């Protein structure tokens, strides 16, 4: 694709695709040949260009005739899949929000001032956290489809979410807050091993540095203390929670104007990391009444407008327990779109004031596989033998190979008409692994864009 530099604003690098590369409506001005005049090169500006859901949104909006731009942090821009898409009309490289949130937001404000768009959409906990303190500045310039601050305050806090769920009569796992290593023994004595250790908030900041924390599992006191110490050192609070062995299910909802416009349920067959990670193989299922109704009650009580995912895990006898609520589009949103629930389109309509259309049904039995994540799931299985949620190595390999033949799945990021994003991700995975360039000593960081505390 022919790319030419268009402008440099506030330390950000902006490039526009040539007119021949991306079909666009005739009513829009196409910026090329290094022009820097003000105009409207895109309708939608998507943040977090390295994430799967960003690429899904880009393809949905491009198919609707919209021009779409993408933003990536400087450390991720070299490989970000959305930057490689044929539908990416504008590429913006901004400072890393985890290192300097204000510089990141300043770059975005300069960008939308120079090239106005109708909507800006965030896909990551860290970018949302960076935007929220300066939300009013952003919303004066461009539509930002986020729930209210009051709703987000509850949704991003696992302790507040679980407390509200208990008030609503929704089953939650037994959870014990831990603010000091000395509290670990009492918590684990009450719950027994294994235990799950979770951060109260997934995205935390300390000394100006942002970090995404993920949960861990412990089978001994030493493991529990190490995991909790790492979380506390990163600036987060922790809870010790009972481990549930059943399958992981989730309901995605679109709620706006006091009405649910769409519902979608899925089961996760494999995740990476193994416990509470991103789904790498998932399948659409009929809406289970025992998690759909509680999900709706919880989202309504929060007044959590927009797209959200409510996650549950079942116990030994199949009873569902609430895990968390994600107040954003899920990484596996491609499964919902392929099944007939177009959350990106609903989000754009909501943000721009267009009429919303109710989705009443979807295809059940669709499967989505994130191949790069599934490869890392297999590696985690080999490295985590004896841990909860880790099958035997032979069983894991058999399932991994059989899923190519027995029940083929759509491959996330892959599209015959837009191959470069998927190839870029796999090339990056091989390159970084082969040369030992795993940043911050964690494959989680370079492959998914967030840091894991181990």
N, C-alpha and C positions, 0 to 999 in steps of 0.2 A: 504494500500500500504506500502511495506517495504521501509522505508527511513533510510539512514545512513549519518551521517555527513561526508563530504568530505574534507573541508578545511575551514580555517578562514583567510580571507585576508582583511587587512585594515579596521578591525572592522565590516566586513560583514560576515554573516553566510550563508554558501553554503551547500546545500544538494543535493544529486543525487538520482534518483529513481533506484531501482534495475533493473537488466536486464530483469527479468521476468515480471515486471510491465508494461513496455512500449515497444511495438514492435519497432524495429529500423532496418535501413538498415545494412547489414552485414559489409559495408565498414567503419562504424564508431566505434570508441573505446568507450566502455561503462565503465564509472567510477563508481565504487561501493566499498563496503567493506572499506570505509575510505581512499581510495587512494588519494594522493595529487600530483601525478606527472602531468606534463603539458600535455595537449592533446586537443581534440576538442569534448567536451561532447555534444554540441548543434550546430545546423546550424543557428538558430535564437534566439536572446535574446530579449524578450518582456518586456518593462517597464510597470509600472502601472498595476500590477496584480489584483488590485481590480476593474478594469473597465470592462464593458461588452464587448467593442470592443476588448480588449486584449484577452479575452477568445475566441471570434469568430476567431481571427487571429490564436490562438493556435490550434484550431480544424481544420482550413483550412490547415495550414502548416503540421500538423501531418497526415492528410488525404493524403497529397502529398508525404509522406514518409520522411519528415524532422524531425529532433529532435529539440525540442523547450524547451527553458528555460524561466523563468519569474523572474522579479524583483519586489519586493514590499518594500515600506518604512516601517520602524520598527513599526510605529503606526497602520499600516493596515495589516501586515503580518499574524496576527492571524486568519483572516477570509477571506483573498483575494481569490475569486473564482478560479482564474487560478492556485493558489497553490494546490487546491483540485482536479484539473482535472487529470484524468488518463493519459493524454498526456503530462503532465509537467515532463520533464526529469531532470530539474535542478531548484532549488528554491534558490533565493538569497534575503536576507534581508539586505537592505541598510539604511543609515541614511535618515531621512526625508528631502526632498529637500526644503520644506517650512521653515525649521528651519536652515538649513546649506546647501546651494546649492553646495558649493565647496566640502564639505565632501561627498555629494551624488555623484558628478561626479568623485571624486577621487576613490570612491568605485567601480564605474563602470569601470574606466580605469584599476584598479588592477584586476578586474574580467576578462576583455577581454584579458589582458596580460597573465593571468594564464590559461585561457580556451578560446582560440580564437573561434569566431563565424563569420559567413558571414555577418550578418545584425543585427543591433539593432534598435528597433522600439518603439517610444514614442507615447502615446495616450492621454496625458493630457497637458493642457496649462502650468502647473507648471513645469513638467519635461522638456518640450520643452524649456521653459525659462531658466531652469538650464543648459541645454546642450549648448545653443547658444553661450554664451561667450567663451566657450572652444571647439567650433566645430572643429577647425583644429586638435586639439589633438586627438579627437575621430575619425575623418575621416582618420587619418594616420593609425589607427588600424582596423577599421571596417566600413562597409557601413552604412551610416545614411541617410535614405530617407526623406529629408526635402527640401522644396523649398529654393531658394537663400535667403540670408539675406535681400537683397533689397525688395524682394517680401514679406517676412515675416514682415518686418517693416511696410508695408502698411496693410497687412491682419490683424495683431493683434491690429491695431488702428482703432476704429470705425470712428473717425473723418476723418482720411486719406482715409479710404475705401469709406465713403459716399461722400467725396469731389471728388475722382476719378470717382465715379459713376455719379455724377452730370455732370462732364466734358464729360462723355460718353453719356449723354442724358438718363440715367436710373433714374426713379422716386425714390426719397428718402423721408422719412418723415421729416417734419419741425423739425429741431433740433437747440437748443440754448445752447452753452457752458456756464457752470456755474463754476466759480472758487472761489466764495465766497457766503456765505449765503445771503448777501445783494442783490445778483443778482436774487434771487428766485422770488421775487414778480413781477419783470419786465417780466421774462420769462413766468411765469404762466398767467400773465395778457394777454400776446400776444396769448398764445395757448388755454387758458381755461382749466377747469378740466373735466375729469381726465387727468393726464399727466403721461408719463412714464419717469422714471429717470434711466439712464444707465451710467455705467462706460465707460470712453473712451477706457480703456484696461481692459480685464477681469482679467488678472493676474498682480498684483502689488507687490512691495516690499517696506518695510519701516523698517528701523533699522535692516536690515538683516532677517526680517520675511516676508515670502511670503504669499499672500492671494488671493483667487479667489473671485472676486466680481461679483454679479449678479444684474440684473435690478429689480426695484420695481415700484409700481404704487402708485400715490398719488391723493387723492380727496379733500384735504384741504391744506392750506398753512403750517400748522404745520407738517402734514405728509411729505410734500415735503422737508421742512427744515431738519427734522430729518434724512430722507434718504440721502440727500445730505451731511449732516454733517458727517454721518457715512462713506460715501465714501471718503470724503476729509480727514478724520482722519486716514483712512487706507492707505493713500498715493496715492489715485487715483484721477483723474479728472472726472468730471461728465458733462453730457448733459441732458437737459430737452427736451423731445420729445413728439410730438402729439401721442395720443393713437389711434390705429386702431382696429376696432372690428371684422374684417374678419378672415378667416381661415388662418392657417400657413402652407405654402408650402415650399419645399426646393428642390434644384437640386444638386445632388452630381456628381462631375466630376473627371475624371482622365486625366490630361494633362501632356504631356512630349514630348520633341523633336519637339516642335511647332505643336503638333497634339493632338486632343481629342480622347482618346482610349475608353472611356466609359462615359455614361450619365445615370443618374437614378433619377427619381422624386418620391417624397412621400408627403403625407399630414399628418399632426399631428392632431389627434382627441383629445388628452389630453396631458398635460405636467405637470411636477412637477419640481420646483414650478409652480404655475398656469400661470404666465406671463413670457414668454421667458425662461422657464426651459427645461429640457431634455424631449424628447418625451417618453410617457409611453404607448401610443397606436397610432400606425401609420400604414399607408397603402400605398402600391405602386400604382402610378397613371401614366397614359400616360404623356409623356413629354409636359407640357403646353408651347406653343410657346412664350407666353408673359413673361415667366420667364426664359426659356431655353436660348434663344438668348441673353438676357442681361447678364445672368450668364457667358456664354462663352466669351462675349466681355470683361467683367470685369476680369475674370481669365486670359485671354490672355494679357490684358493691364498690369496686375500685373506681368505677366510671372510666375504665381503661379503653379509651377510644382508639381506633385504628386497628392494625393487625397485631395479633398476639398469639403466643403458643403456651398452652397450659399443659404441663408434663406430670404424668403419674407413673408410679411403679407399683406392681402388684406383689402381695405377699405369698406365702406358701399355698394358701387356699384360694388365691385369686382375688382377694379384696384390694381395691385400688387405694393408694395413699398419694396425696399431693406432694410433688417434689419442688416445683418452682413455676414461676410465670416469666416468660420472656416477652417484654413489651416492644417487640420489633418483628420483622419478617424472619422466619426461620431459615437456617442454612439449606434445608431440604425443601424449600418452597417450590422447586422445580417439579416435585412429585405432585403437589396440589395443582399446579398449573396444567400438567399433563393429564391429570384426572378430571379437569373441568372446573376448578375453582381458581379463578385468576385474581389472586390477592394483589399483585402489582397494579392491575387495571383499576381495582377498587380503590387502592391507595391514591392513585392519580386523580380519580374522579372526586374523592373526598377532599383532597388538598386544593383542588382548583374550583370547587363548587359545582361540579357537573352532577347530573342525576346519578344516583346509585341504583344498581340493579340487583335484586335478591337472587342468590344462588340456592336452588332447592335440592339439587342432587349432584352426584359425581360418580365417576367410575371406580368401582371397588376391585382390588386385586392388582392394580398397577404397582410396579416395583421400580425403585431408583437406587442405583449403585454409584457411590463416589469411589472410583477405583484407587486413586492415590491414597485416600484415607483408609480404604480396605486393606491395602498393602501394609500400611502402618499398623492397622489393627492386628494383622497377622504377626508382625514383628513384636508387638506388645505381648501377644499370647506367648510367643517363644520366650520372651524375657520375664514373664510373670507367672510361670507355672506354680501352682499351689495357691494362687491368689483367688479370691472370689471373682466370679465373672470370667475366669480364664479357663476355657476348655482345654482338653489335652491337645498336644501339638498335632498328632495325627488326625484327630477329629477336626481341628481347625483347618488344616490343609485340605482335607477331603471336602469340607463345606465350601472353602474358597474356590476350589477348582470346579466343583459340581455346579455352582451357581452360574458358571458360564454356559452350561448346557441344560441342566435340569429345569431351571426356571430363569431364563435370561431376563435381565433387567436393562432398562434404559440407563445409559452411562451419563452421570452428571457432567456438565461442561461440554460434552461432545455433541456436535451437530454437523451433519454432512455439508451444510451450506456455510458453516462457520467453524472450521477445524482448528484455527490457530490458537484459540484460548486453551483448549484441552491439551494440545501439543506443548504449549508453553509451560503449563503446570507440570506435565510429566518430565519435560526436559529439565526444568528447575529441580525437581525431586531427584533425578538421577545425577545431575551436575553437583548439587550441594552434597549429596551423600557420597559420591565418588571422590570428591576432593576434600571431604572433612570440613566443609565450611558451614556447619550447623551453628548458626548464630545463637549466642547465649546458652550453648551446650544443650539445646532442646529442639528436637524435630517439631514439637508442637508449635514453637515460635515461628519457624520459617515456613512451615506448610500451611498453617491456619491463620497466622497473623496475630497470635496471642501467646503470652508467656505462661507456662505452667510451673507451679511450685511443686517440687518433688521432695 
